Amino acid sequence: MSIFDLSGRVAVVTGGNGGIGLGIAQALAAAGCNVSIWGRNAEKNKNAAASMAGSPGKVDSRICDVSDAASVKAAMAATLGHFGRVDGCFANAGIGGGGRHAFIDRTEEQWRTMFATNLDGVFHVFQAAARHMTERATAGDGFGRLVATSSLASLFGTARNEHYAATKAAINALVRAVAVELARHGVTANAILPGWIKSDMTAGVLANEKFVGAVMPRIPMRRFGEPTDFGGIAVYLMSKASSYHTADCFVIDGGYTAF
């Protein structure tokens, strides 16, 4: 359907070299969107781009540490220089808490490191993208999509992971505020809240038989999610079909939160 045709559009996907980010990037490229993958690992970036060879959309990659504002500005400038525009920004890069330390033992460094990547990273990337999008809107080309990867941890208590949960809850609030502020420029802002998804970040816990035995019965779909499960929502949010859909939190969890 033409309403989902992304030909001519350009999207940035941070952390797009693996897991959910790669699933998003692959779906966007398959729908005709040009994609710039931002990640810290050059080899992973290269392999991710190679996995999309033959897609209708062109794929570029940039070294970027989202916790570093200067790195984000440089990556945005390079992407704009390469593609000429950025229509969508998927702020997906993040780190997990791992549940290894009790709250009372949480160190200041662990707390700050988590916020620097998971929250400050979204702020840096969204700000750079929004600046470009609003400038285009002022020039008569109003279109923009801001999408952040949040987590079910933003909604439910997560023992030994309070620093991670706090960053994700803050992302939800940030998205709603930005959605209201930027709506007049034709820019939407939404968050995606994944459930238990197979990725490098969750490989350890999903390999734990005790954990799987406790969690799987709570998932009505009776399976863990795959990165490809996020392709459809990514294309929708990037397309004209979602022009009136903003300030929302999309829960994609196989029914986990409903059961």
DOVEXMI-669734 format. One record per atom (N, C-alpha, C, O): residue in three letters; x, y, z. Coordinates in steps of 0.02 Angstrom, whole numbers, plus 50000, padded with zeros to 5 digits. Atoms other than C-alpha are relative to their C-alpha. Example, Ala and Ser with C-alpha at 12.3 -4.5 7.8 and 13.67 -1.06 7.14 Angstrom:
<atoms>
ala500454994150000/ala506154977550390/ala500455006050000/ala500975005950033/ser499584994149997/ser506844994750357/ser499615005550037/ser499865011050045/
</atoms>
This chain:
<atoms>
met500424994050000/met500005000050000/met500445006250000/met500935006550037/ser499594994050007/ser500685017149952/ser500065003950065/ser500555007550076/ile499984996349938/ile500275024050124/ile500584997850044/ile500795001450089/phe499435002649962/phe501695013250193/phe500645000249959/phe501164997649981/asp499414999550042/asp502905017050052/asp500475005450028/asp500275011250035/leu499534995449969/leu504455025150128/leu500535002449951/leu501055005149972/ser499514997950050/ser505365028849965/ser500145007550007/ser499695011650012/gly499804993049994/gly506355045049979/gly500075002450071/gly500355007850083/arg499924998149930/arg506265045450168/arg500684997650026/arg500984993149999/val499365001749969/val507805044550279/val499904999250075/val499595003550107/ala500075001149928/ala507875037250454/ala500674998250032/ala501084994750002/val499435001849959/val509225036150586/val499774994850051/val499244995650081/val500165005049950/val509225020650696/val500624999150044/val501124996350023/thr499435000849955/thr510385021450847/thr499984993050029/thr499444990350043/gly499985007049978/gly510955004450907/gly499694995649947/gly499414990349962/gly500325003750055/gly510374998550736/gly500424994349973/gly500254991349922/asn499575005350025/asn511774985950719/asn499874993250032/asn500254988550022/gly500175006449969/gly510934972250822/gly499345000350036/gly499075005750048/gly500615000549961/gly509394966250914/gly499405003649968/gly499315003549908/ile500594996450023/ile507804976650902/ile500175005349949/ile499815006349900/gly499814994750046/gly508714990850816/gly500124997449930/gly499935000749882/leu499875002950066/leu509284979550675/leu499344997849967/leu499254998749907/gly500665001950027/gly507514972650655/gly499635005949973/gly499305005449921/ile500314993850022/ile506884990450640/ile500325002549936/ile499985004149887/ala499644997650058/ala508234995550517/ala499864995849938/ala499764998649883/gln500125004450057/gln507954980450405/gln499305001049971/gln499215001149910/ala500684999050023/ala506084983350396/ala499925006749964/ala499585007149913/leu500034993450032/leu506295001750355/leu500324999949931/leu500035002549883/ala499655000550064/ala507544998050217/ala499594996049949/ala499574997749890/ala500415004150045/ala506404984650145/ala499395003949974/ala499135002449920/ala500584995950020/ala504994997650138/ala500225005949957/ala499815010249939/gly499754994750045/gly506105009250034/gly500335005850035/gly500565010550002/cys499694994449963/cys506775020350173/cys500764999549998/cys501044994150005/asn499274999849993/asn508585025750169/asn500165000150075/asn499845003850113/val499885000949929/val509345020950336/val500735001450018/val501194999249983/ser499334998949973/ser510845027250435/ser500044996650067/ser499694998550114/ile499915003849939/ile511395015050568/ile500555003350042/ile501115004350018/trp499514997049955/trp512255023050717/trp500164995050055/trp499714992550089/gly499805004649947/gly513265012050834/gly500735001150017/gly501105004449980/arg499324998949977/arg514895011550930/arg500504995149970/arg501104996349969/asn499575005350026/asn515574995650849/asn500005000049924/asn499504998449892/ala499954999450073/ala516194998150671/ala499864993449964/ala499544993449911/glu500095006550032/glu516214979550630/glu499264998050001/glu499004995549950/lys500725001649996/lys514424976950692/lys499605004549953/lys499125002249922/asn500334995450047/asn513884992350593/asn500054997449929/asn499564997349892/lys499875002550068/lys514674985250436/lys499594993749985/lys499304993149931/asn500375006250010/asn513874968150458/asn499255001349996/asn498894998149957/ala500714998350001/ala512174975850493/ala499815002949932/ala499305001149903/ala500134996950065/ala512264986350335/ala500014994749945/ala499614994949899/ala499955005350050/ala512794970950236/ala499384995649999/ala499194993049946/ser500605004249997/ser511254961550296/ser499415003049963/ser498914999749950/met500544996650036/met510184974350205/met500175001249926/met499815004849891/ala499814999350070/ala511074973150038/ala499434997449956/ala499164992049969/gly500545002150044/gly509784972249900/gly499325003050020/gly498845002349983/ser500634996849980/ser508444981749998/ser499895006249957/ser500375009249933/pro500154994050040/pro507564995949905/pro500325006350030/pro500545010849993/gly499704994249968/gly508215008450033/gly500764999450004/gly501034994050011/lys499284999949994/lys510035013650039/lys500194999950074/lys499835002650116/val499795000649931/val511005009950199/val500705002950011/val501165001649973/asp499384996849981/asp512375020150281/asp500124998450074/asp499654996750109/ser499885001149929/ser513235017950449/ser500505005250026/ser500935007549989/arg499584995049969/arg514085029850570/arg500214997650070/arg499804994750106/ile499785001249931/ile515135027550727/ile499715005550044/ile499795011450030/cys500314995049956/cys514195036050867/cys499904997250070/cys499664991650079/asp500135001449930/asp514145035751057/asp499475005050022/asp499615010950031/val500564995449987/val512435042951101/val500075003750067/val499745008750077/ser499914996649936/ser513015047451277/ser500445006249993/ser500495010350039/asp499554994450014/asp514215060051198/asp499675004849951/asp499585003149892/ala500364995250042/ala513335075451130/ala500395001849937/ala500105002649884/ala499584998250057/ala514805079751016/ala499994994449948/ala499984995749888/ser500025005850046/ser514775062150941/ser499354999949962/ser499344998349902/val500664999850031/val512915063750906/val499965005649947/val499715004549892/lys500004994450047/lys513125080750823/lys500404998449938/lys500205000149882/ala499585001950057/ala514515073950713/ala499664994849957/ala499684995249895/ala500355005150038/ala513495058750663/ala499415002949961/ala499285001049905/met500574996850034/met511985069550622/met500255004149940/met499955003949887/ala499724996050055/ala513045081450517/ala500224995549942/ala500104997249884/ala499775004650052/ala513805066650423/ala499414996849964/ala499434995949903/thr500595003050031/thr512105058750393/thr499645004949954/thr499435003249899/leu500314994850041/leu511375075050329/leu500425001349938/leu500165002649884/gly499564999050057/gly512895077150218/gly499934994449949/gly500004995549889/his500065005850044/his512635059650147/his499324999549966/his499274998449906/phe500685001050026/phe510735058850128/phe499635006649985/phe499145006649948/gly500324993650013/gly510275077350129/gly499435001850046/gly499225007650048/arg500574998849955/arg508885075550258/arg499944994150048/arg500224988850036/val500185005349954/val508285065350407/val499265000950017/val499065006050045/asp500734999749989/asp506415061650418/asp499794996550063/asp499274998250092/gly500185003849941/gly506415049450562/gly500604998350042/gly501154997550015/cys499455001749954/cys507465045650715/cys499754994950050/cys499314996350090/phe500175005349954/phe507335029250808/phe500564999550053/phe501094996750040/ala499514999949945/ala508255031650974/ala499954993450037/ala499584992750086/asn500055006849975/asn508535013451012/asn500594997850042/asn500544993150081/ala499405002049964/ala510295012651083/ala499895000150076/ala499605004850102/gly500085000249928/gly510345007451265/gly500394994350031/gly500624989849996/ile499665005449963/ile511134996551398/ile499524997350052/ile499075000750074/gly500425003249951/gly510344984351520/gly500315000350069/gly500915001350077/gly499774999749932/gly510464983951708/gly500274993450026/gly500724993250068/gly499765006649982/gly510694965351726/gly499764997250067/gly499844991250079/gly500275002449937/gly509894964351899/gly500534997050046/gly500384992350084/arg499465003049961/arg511574961051982/arg500105003150069/arg500415000150113/his499884996749937/his511534973552125/his499355002350032/his498895004649999/ala500584997549963/ala510274977552260/ala499995007649999/ala500515010849991/phe500074992850002/phe509604995252265/phe500465003550051/phe500775008650036/ile499604996749948/ile510494999352428/ile500754999649986/ile501145003150018/asp499305000650019/asp512144994052349/asp500165003549934/asp500735003249910/arg499904996650065/arg511915004152189/arg500515005650008/arg500455009750053/thr499504994849995/thr513425015052159/thr499805006049958/thr499405005549911/glu500134993950038/glu513365032852097/glu500224999249928/glu499895001649882/glu499745000950068/glu514405027751946/glu499524995749958/glu499404997349900/gln500485004350036/gln513185013751897/gln499385004049981/gln499125003449925/trp500594995950012/trp511725025851913/trp500125004949943/trp499725005349896/arg499854994950050/arg512545039551809/arg500144996949931/arg499954999849880/thr499855003350064/thr513175027451676/thr499364997949964/thr499304998749903/met500645002150029/met511425020551650/met499635006049970/met499385005549914/phe500354994150024/phe510665037851633/phe500355003249941/phe500035005949896/ala499614996950054/ala512065044051520/ala499834996949932/ala499785000449882/thr500155003350064/thr511665031051387/thr499254999849986/thr499035001949933/asn500715001350014/asn509815026851407/asn499565006249997/asn499085006349959/leu500414994050001/leu509115044151443/leu500345005949966/leu500055009049921/asp499644994550033/asp510425057051397/asp500094998649926/asp500075003149885/gly499915001950070/gly510705047251236/gly499395001749958/gly499455004249902/val500614998350036/val508885049351185/val499935007649994/val499745010149941/phe500024992750001/phe508955067851231/phe500465002749945/phe500255006949905/his499534997550051/his510505070751124/his499764998749929/his499785003149887/val500205002050067/val509845061350974/val499365003549978/val499315006149923/phe500634996750017/phe508075068250980/phe500105007549989/phe499815010449943/gln499904992850007/gln508695086051002/gln500325001549932/gln500115006249898/ala499664998850064/ala509855084850851/ala499514998949942/ala499505002749894/ala500485001550054/ala508485076950744/ala499455005349998/ala499265007649944/ala500544995149997/ala507125088950803/ala500215006849974/ala499815010349943/arg499764993650025/arg508195104050766/arg499975000149923/arg499735005049893/his500025000550073/his508375098350585/his499284999849975/his499115003149926/met500705000850022/met506535093450571/met499615006550004/met499225008249960/thr500364993749993/thr505885109950637/thr500265005349951/thr499875009449927/glu499734995450050/glu507045119650522/glu499704998649932/glu499535003249895/arg500325001950064/arg506355109950374/arg499275002250000/arg499025004749949/ala500704998149996/ala504585113150435/ala499915007549989/ala499445009649956/thr500024992750009/thr504925131850443/thr500095001849927/thr499835006949904/ala499874998850071/ala505505130650263/ala499454997149956/ala499494997349895/gly500575002650037/gly503855122350214/gly499994992649990/gly499564990049954/asp499975007250007/asp504345104050228/asp499904996750068/asp500374994150098/gly500155002449933/gly503475098550386/gly499874992550003/gly499334990349984/phe500085007249990/phe503745080050422/phe500564997650046/phe501144999150035/gly499505002749956/gly504625071250564/gly499734994550044/gly499154994750064/arg500205005649958/arg504575055250665/arg500544998750052/arg501124997350034/leu499545001549945/leu505395052950835/leu499724993950036/leu499154993950059/val500225006249968/val505305035450909/val500554997650048/val501124997050028/ala499525002449950/ala506155029451069/ala499834993050022/ala499244991350029/thr500115006749973/thr506385011651128/thr500015000450076/thr500535001850106/ser500075000049927/ser505755010851307/ser500004992850024/ser500384988749998/ser500005006749973/ser505334995251407/ser499404999050046/ser499135003850073/leu500535001549951/leu503994986451509/leu500235001850071/leu499825002750115/ala499744998149934/ala505144990651655/ala499785007050020/ala499815008850079/ser500254993249985/ser504445008351642/ser499314999750032/ser499085004750059/leu500685000749974/leu502755001651697/leu499954995750062/leu499504996650103/phe500055004849946/phe503124987751821/phe500635000050043/phe501175002050020/gly499435000349954/gly504264985251971/gly500514994949976/gly500344989249960/thr499475004550022/thr505934977751922/thr500564999950052/thr500985004450054/ala499515000549947/ala506984972052069/ala500715000149973/ala500864997049922/arg499294999450016/arg508844976252060/arg500125003349931/arg500665002749903/asn499944996850066/asn508524986051901/asn499675006950001/asn499455009449949/glu500354993649993/glu507825002351969/glu500315005649959/glu499955010149936/his499684994850039/his509105012951877/his499804999449926/his499695004549893/tyr500235001350069/tyr508625004951710/tyr499275002149993/tyr499095005649945/ala500714998450002/ala506765006551748/ala499895007650000/ala499455010149965/ala500084992749994/ala506965024851795/ala500165003549933/ala499815008249914/thr499854996950065/thr507785029051628/thr499444998949951/thr499285003449912/lys500535001550048/lys506405020551532/lys499355003750015/lys499005005849969/ala500604996149981/ala504995028951629/ala500095007249980/ala499625010549958/ala499864993150020/ala505845045551596/ala499935000949925/ala499715006149901/ile500074999850073/ile505895041551410/ile499265000849981/ile499095004749937/asn500714999550015/asn504005039151410/asn499755007250010/asn499375009849969/ala500204993149985/ala503775056351489/ala500295004849950/ala499965009549927/leu499674995750049/leu505025064351372/leu499634999849933/leu499525005049902/val500355000850064/val504115057351220/val499345003750000/val499175007149951/arg500644996649998/arg502435064051277/arg500085007649997/arg499715011149963/ala499894992850000/ala503135081451310/ala500225002549931/ala499985007649907/val499754998150066/val504065082251145/val499454999549948/val499415003649902/ala500565000850048/ala502525075951052/ala499555006150000/ala499335008449947/val500434994149994/val501495090451117/val500355006249971/val500045010149935/glu499644994050021/glu502835103451083/glu500125000349925/glu500085005649895/leu499805000050070/leu503295097950907/leu499444998449951/leu499544998449890/ala500575001750044/ala501565093350840/ala499875005349946/ala499705003649890/arg500134994550048/arg501385110450757/arg500485000049941/arg500365003249890/his499515000550054/his502905106250651/his499924993749958/his500334992249915/gly500115006250037/gly502185090050585/gly500444994350024/gly500544989449988/val499565005149972/val503315079850699/val499624996150054/val499324999050099/thr500315004349949/thr502635065050798/thr500544997050043/thr501124996550023/ala499535003249954/ala503465056850948/ala499634994450037/ala499104995550066/asn500305005849968/asn503085039551015/asn500544995550030/asn501134996250014/ala499545004749969/ala503875025851120/ala499774992949987/ala499174991549983/ile500145007150008/ile503985007151093/ile500244996550064/ile500814997350085/leu499845003549937/leu503934996151250/leu500024992549987/leu499504989249987/pro499955007150013/pro504604978751212/pro499924995850063/pro500074998050118/gly500025004949946/gly504264963551319/gly500664996250000/gly501194999149989/trp499405004150000/trp505494949151331/trp500184998149928/trp499834994249896/ile499805000850070/ile506434949251165/ile500684996749996/ile501134998350035/lys499355003250011/lys507854938251103/lys500505005049971/lys500385007949918/ser499484995450022/ser509414948951087/ser500644998750039/ser500644994750086/asp499385000749963/asp511214950151145/asp499915002250073/asp500204999250118/met500104997349933/met510604960151296/met499654994950045/met499794994750105/thr500395004649959/thr509424946351354/thr500234992749993/thr499934988250023/ala499775006950013/ala510414931051296/ala500134996150064/ala499954990250069/gly499835003449938/gly511024926951471/gly499394997750038/gly499344991850058/val500585001849960/val509354927351560/val499534995349963/val499214991049994/leu500435004550038/leu508414918751419/leu500294992949993/leu499954988349972/ala499685006650000/ala509654904351431/ala499924996650068/ala500124990950076/asn500095002749933/asn509194901851614/asn499334996250003/asn498804999249996/glu500605004250003/glu507964887251624/glu499495002050054/glu498895001750043/lys500464998049946/lys507244893051791/lys499625006349981/lys499025006749992/phe500334993850021/phe506884910351721/phe499494998649945/phe498925000949949/val500465001650055/val506114903451561/val499394996450026/val498834997750004/gly500565003849972/gly505044891451662/gly499505004450037/gly498915002950040/ala500444995549962/ala504364905851766/ala499665005149955/ala499085007049967/val500264994650042/val504104918551626/val499574997649942/val499055000549927/met500365002250060/met503524908551475/met499254998950012/met498855000849969/pro500725000949988/pro501844903551555/pro499625006650005/pro499005006649999/arg500334993449994/arg501484922251577/arg499945003549932/arg499665008949928/ile500034997050067/ile501654925651390/ile499474996349959/ile499594990649939/pro500535003450037/pro500014921551300/pro500224997349932/pro499974992149910/met499765002350066/met500934919951133/met500464993950007/met500624990749957/arg499575005749985/arg502034906651216/arg500664999949961/arg500894994649940/arg499344999550030/arg503634912851139/arg500305006750019/arg499945011450036/phe499674993749990/phe504924926351166/phe500005003849934/phe499975000849880/gly500024996050061/gly504914940751043/gly500654999749961/gly501184997949988/glu499424999750044/glu506094942350896/glu500085007349976/glu499595011049974/pro499894993350027/pro506894958350826/pro499545001649941/pro499335007349931/thr500444998950058/thr505834955850670/thr499295001950020/thr498915004549979/asp500674998249977/asp504264958250775/asp499905007550005/asp499345009850016/phe500044992749995/phe504664976850778/phe500045003549933/phe500045009749929/gly499984997150066/gly504744979350591/gly499365003549981/gly499375009049953/gly500654997250020/gly502894982550567/gly499865006650034/gly499635011350002/ile500144993849964/ile502734995650703/ile500475005549977/ile500285011449976/ala499524994950023/ala504305004350640/ala499785003049933/ala499815009149925/val500234997550065/val503645005650462/val499385004350008/val499325009649977/tyr500614996149987/tyr501955011650526/tyr500185006950027/tyr499935012050002/leu499844993649968/leu502715025150636/leu500405004549954/leu500395010649962/met499614996050046/met503865030850496/met499585002549941/met499775007249907/ser500404998650060/ser502475031650366/ser499485005550009/ser499375008150064/lys500544995149999/lys501085043750321/lys499404997450039/lys498985001350063/ala500585003049965/ala499865031450402/ala499955002250073/ala499415002250101/ser500004998249928/ser500385037450576/ser500015007650011/ser500195009950065/ser499954992749996/ser500265056150541/ser499615003150058/ser499795008450083/tyr500424997349946/tyr498925058650675/tyr500094996050065/tyr499694996850112/his499895004449943/his499635046150800/his500645002250035/his501195001150010/thr499424997449964/thr500785054150928/thr499904999650075/thr499344998850099/ala500005000149927/ala501235054251114/ala499764993450029/ala499464993250083/asp500255006649979/asp500875035551128/asp500584995550022/asp501164996650003/cys499525005149979/cys501765020851210/cys499744993349975/cys499244990750000/phe500225006350031/phe501625004951105/phe500314994150038/phe500924993250037/val499775006049965/val501734989151209/val500014994149952/val499494992349923/ile499935005750045/ile502394974651106/ile500324994350040/ile500944993950045/asp499755004849951/asp502544959851223/asp499684993249996/asp499754989250043/gly500325006650006/gly501544944951159/gly499434999050049/gly499224993350060/gly500565000449953/gly500174948951284/gly500214999450073/gly499794998350117/tyr499735000949932/tyr501304948051438/tyr499665004550052/tyr499485002250106/thr500294995349951/thr500584963551522/thr499254999150011/thr498975001850059/ala500725000849995/ala498794958251492/ala499804993750040/ala499214992850057/phe500165006649971/phe498914941151575/phe500234999650072/phe500144994450105/
</atoms>
